[in-house]
Amino acid sequence: MNDEDHRGGAESSGPTLEMSPEEMRRLGYRAVDALIERWSGLRRDVAWRGATRGELEALFRRDPPEHPEAPEALFDEAVHEVLARAGRIDHPRFFAFVPSSPTWPSVVADFLVAGFNTFQGTWLESAGPSQVELVVLDWFRSWLGMPEGASGLMTSGGSAANLDALVAVRHRFGDAARPVLYVSDQGHSSLLRAARIVGWPAEDVRTIRTGADLRLTRAVLEGWLERDRSEGRTPAVVCANGGATNSGVVDALDELADVCSEQGMWLHVDAAYGGFAVLTERGREALAGIGRADSVTLDPHKWLFQPYETGCLLVREPRDLERAFTARPEYLQDVELGAEHPNFADRGLQLTRAFRALKVWLSVRAFGLAAFRAEIDRAMTLAERAEAYAAEAEDLEVLTGAQLGVMCYRYRPAGFSGEEAALEALNQRVQDALVESGHAMVSSTRLHGTYALRLCILNYRSTWEDVRSTLERVQALGGELCA
């Protein structure tokens, strides 16, 4: 079959959106080669590269072409000019924010899903994908120790999962007198954003200041509950941390579960990155009580080594989601296939949703759970070694010990007795210099107002040499800036 036959003969002699099988293979192989070249060269590359808006405007601002451009040249421009100007979030020395280092089978799975163009809003249109999602959700449920029957849905990430959870909570407590939401000052910003989106009155959202250990505990919470009940409010939901982004802190989940059970409240645990630590012995101990939650947010695109966007919300009672989200317009009257065939669009915000579970399903089966468990455990060990290194150094100060994969610290010259503001400014300069050097990407945070440098170690590529050299570079830069 020649190209004219493939594209419909004379009827398609003008512009077309089709490509021949040979053209598709050529571009597909080009993309795979570019990815493999990038992955194999990550360690030799810088951890971050950016650009100003002005620089990028000069590179990319042009009118769309009326006629085709050479696909190979376009792909090269995308790889070398567009995608190259971004953080290498899977770089072994990318320790900023919460890194993501996907496995190769999970990347290929996303390629397949895009090519099959799977719509996974209803069982009718995606029976196989929906069943796989149910299986993956049940894996997660069992890892966390949630009861049989608990389920949920895959989402774009933790922010979407937290939003879906609060929609369900708001629906559950819709008739209550002034329901109150409680979140610690270490809670993720997406929780407060979700509360605004669902219309939770600001005066009924409590951001609770934690103590020196940064944990939300029963003792901290109970006074607030008593006060709100005395004022005619209804304590409704506690949003706890299963690995706070700031510091890796895990709230007192068992204690909070007791309180919520006693008072008829909903316990939501935001375990976006930290939840998968339950695959390890240390993680299960740190996250004790997570299986008692009414809902849990997870992000497989973090510590389960999946590509963006792969989030998850698990709920003890899936009907809580379905009661809040199900809407059945006339044009969807064909999708009712019975309770045993769930429509995932009835469990969350999206009707049009991608098949996100395939990458988890393929990569876990391709490597085996033991490999994932080992890499998560190794990352926690690296964080503990980083803490020990900083504790022994005369010019580093540990601000929070290693918790899950996170350790917070700062550069502090030996014998420093100056103002806190000067120490903060020095650490900001150290961070800027380290990032600009390209050696490592690190980020900062504040712990009850104190400026901190932060290591988040989740990458299966990262070694102790990567961590040690980053800390050494902080020390060297600090010394140079103080000279």
URHUVEN-V227457 format. One record per residue. RES is the residue in one letter. PHI is phi in whole degrees, 0 to 359 (* if undefined). Layout:
BEGIN
[[RES,PHI] [RES,PHI]]
END
This chain:
BEGIN
[[M,*] [N,275] [D,298] [E,294] [D,296] [H,300] [R,263] [G,97] [G,66] [A,298] [E,295] [S,244] [S,287] [G,271] [P,303] [T,217] [L,256] [E,265] [M,230] [S,285] [P,305] [E,294] [E,295] [M,296] [R,298] [R,299] [L,289] [G,298] [Y,296] [R,297] [A,295] [V,298] [D,299] [A,295] [L,292] [I,294] [E,299] [R,296] [W,298] [S,289] [G,253] [L,303] [R,296] [R,277] [D,272] [V,285] [A,278] [W,206] [R,213] [G,234] [A,194] [T,278] [R,301] [G,298] [E,298] [L,284] [E,301] [A,296] [L,282] [F,245] [R,284] [R,200] [D,287] [P,295] [P,286] [E,280] [H,237] [P,298] [E,252] [A,295] [P,302] [E,298] [A,294] [L,296] [F,296] [D,297] [E,296] [A,299] [V,289] [H,268] [E,249] [V,272] [L,292] [A,290] [R,264] [A,194] [G,294] [R,273] [I,293] [D,260] [H,292] [P,297] [R,245] [F,269] [F,247] [A,271] [F,50] [V,231] [P,292] [S,222] [S,227] [P,289] [T,278] [W,296] [P,302] [S,289] [V,292] [V,297] [A,299] [D,296] [F,298] [L,297] [V,298] [A,296] [G,292] [F,280] [N,52] [T,286] [F,261] [Q,238] [G,275] [T,225] [W,296] [L,305] [E,263] [S,200] [A,296] [G,300] [P,301] [S,295] [Q,295] [V,297] [E,297] [L,301] [V,296] [V,297] [L,300] [D,289] [W,303] [F,300] [R,303] [S,291] [W,298] [L,281] [G,83] [M,282] [P,290] [E,302] [G,101] [A,295] [S,198] [G,168] [L,195] [M,278] [T,231] [S,287] [G,172] [G,294] [S,298] [A,293] [A,295] [N,297] [L,296] [D,301] [A,297] [L,288] [V,298] [A,295] [V,297] [R,300] [H,293] [R,299] [F,257] [G,300] [D,263] [A,282] [A,281] [R,47] [P,299] [V,244] [L,252] [Y,242] [V,218] [S,280] [D,290] [Q,259] [G,292] [H,291] [S,300] [S,295] [L,291] [L,292] [R,295] [A,298] [A,299] [R,295] [I,297] [V,279] [G,84] [W,286] [P,303] [A,302] [E,288] [D,250] [V,247] [R,255] [T,263] [I,265] [R,288] [T,270] [G,276] [A,299] [D,275] [L,66] [R,257] [L,271] [T,235] [R,301] [A,299] [V,290] [L,280] [E,299] [G,299] [W,294] [L,297] [E,297] [R,297] [D,292] [R,296] [S,293] [E,262] [G,84] [R,267] [T,243] [P,303] [A,247] [V,215] [V,253] [C,257] [A,257] [N,264] [G,253] [G,117] [A,295] [T,300] [N,302] [S,222] [G,82] [V,298] [V,250] [D,292] [A,284] [L,296] [D,298] [E,299] [L,293] [A,296] [D,299] [V,300] [C,295] [S,296] [E,294] [Q,255] [G,67] [M,257] [W,263] [L,254] [H,251] [V,248] [D,273] [A,246] [A,310] [Y,263] [G,283] [G,301] [F,285] [A,296] [V,298] [L,290] [T,249] [E,296] [R,296] [G,294] [R,298] [E,294] [A,295] [L,259] [A,306] [G,101] [I,297] [G,291] [R,271] [A,292] [D,280] [S,206] [V,221] [T,265] [L,229] [D,234] [P,301] [H,283] [K,251] [W,270] [L,243] [F,63] [Q,246] [P,283] [Y,297] [E,253] [T,220] [G,247] [C,200] [L,236] [L,250] [V,230] [R,298] [E,238] [P,305] [R,298] [D,299] [L,290] [E,294] [R,295] [A,279] [F,248] [T,297] [A,218] [R,237] [P,289] [E,301] [Y,285] [L,245] [Q,293] [D,277] [V,267] [E,280] [L,243] [G,104] [A,298] [E,284] [H,240] [P,293] [N,261] [F,293] [A,296] [D,277] [R,246] [G,194] [L,293] [Q,269] [L,272] [T,280] [R,215] [A,278] [F,273] [R,273] [A,284] [L,300] [K,296] [V,295] [W,301] [L,288] [S,288] [V,296] [R,288] [A,291] [F,256] [G,85] [L,296] [A,300] [A,293] [F,295] [R,300] [A,296] [E,290] [I,295] [D,296] [R,295] [A,297] [M,295] [T,296] [L,298] [A,296] [E,293] [R,293] [A,296] [E,298] [A,297] [Y,298] [A,295] [A,294] [E,276] [A,283] [E,288] [D,246] [L,236] [E,231] [V,284] [L,258] [T,221] [G,295] [A,301] [Q,225] [L,54] [G,256] [V,244] [M,219] [C,250] [Y,203] [R,204] [Y,280] [R,218] [P,304] [A,304] [G,79] [F,299] [S,224] [G,277] [E,286] [E,300] [A,297] [A,291] [L,293] [E,297] [A,299] [L,297] [N,293] [Q,297] [R,292] [V,299] [Q,300] [D,301] [A,293] [L,295] [V,295] [E,296] [S,292] [G,83] [H,295] [A,210] [M,250] [V,233] [S,233] [S,239] [T,208] [R,233] [L,245] [H,51] [G,95] [T,276] [Y,291] [A,225] [L,277] [R,222] [L,255] [C,239] [I,250] [L,231] [N,277] [Y,290] [R,274] [S,292] [T,242] [W,298] [E,299] [D,298] [V,292] [R,299] [S,294] [T,291] [L,295] [E,297] [R,295] [V,300] [Q,297] [A,295] [L,295] [G,299] [G,298] [E,295] [L,290] [C,271] [A,292]]
END
